[in-house]
Amino acid sequence: TNNNFIPTKGSAIIYEDSANKSYDIKINSLKEEMSELNKDLSLAPFKPTIFVKNIVGFSKNNFNYSLYAPFDMIVKERVKEKMFSNIFMLGLSWNVFSFGADKKAYESAKLSNLAAKEMNIYSKKSVSEKEKLLIQKISFLQEEINANEKLLNASKIAYESIAKKYEAGLVGYVEYLNSLETMQGALAKLSLSKAKFEITKAELLLAKGIIIKDFVIDL
């Protein structure tokens, strides 16, 4: 997205199972629709084209009948002062001399349409598989968080016990430091697994074409 997102302290991502809005799927679906349309259009030259024309004409003469004297009366009888004509034409054209060019254009359109369909299917499967893997990863990370929480609780109990013994002088400083290190290590592992959990949920939303910031909440 070329944007940097800085999470606030205590924020988390709520994941809701929703329809996939991936832009890749949308784009490839549109490409398939366009290729299907181009394939249908390429069939046009194989069919005759029918056309209709209607030609309307109107004229008015401006004869000088005196030039035709003494036959001017005869001319007036034969020639109409105003004339109207209406010609209706129904025609048909068919390109029978394409020498196979139309067939080649249709075959090319068919191949393009097939390629677009395959690409659309591939993109849907790819996004679906990625989505499944991310959902599985989220499930594994949830189990990892639960295990690390139990580990942290156990290490806290052990540390508190060692700390009391250390204060009573029953154990040495090294043993106390080892117990403290174990507890801090368990806390670090829990924090890391929680961070991975939130990142993976964000990756899943991104794969589904969902705006991430709309699902960020404050705990």
Protein Blocks (a to p, Z undefined) as FASTA:
>chain_A
ZZacdddehiacdddddddfbfklmmmmmmmmmmmmmmmmmmmmmpccdddddddddddd
dbdfklmpcklmmmmmmpcfbdcdddddddddddfklnommmmmmmmmmmmmmmmmmmmm
mmmmmmmmmmmmmmmmmmmmmmmmmmmmmmmmmmmmmmmmmmmmmmnopacfklmmmmmm
mmmmmmmmmmmmmmmmmmmmmmmmmmnopafklmgccZZ
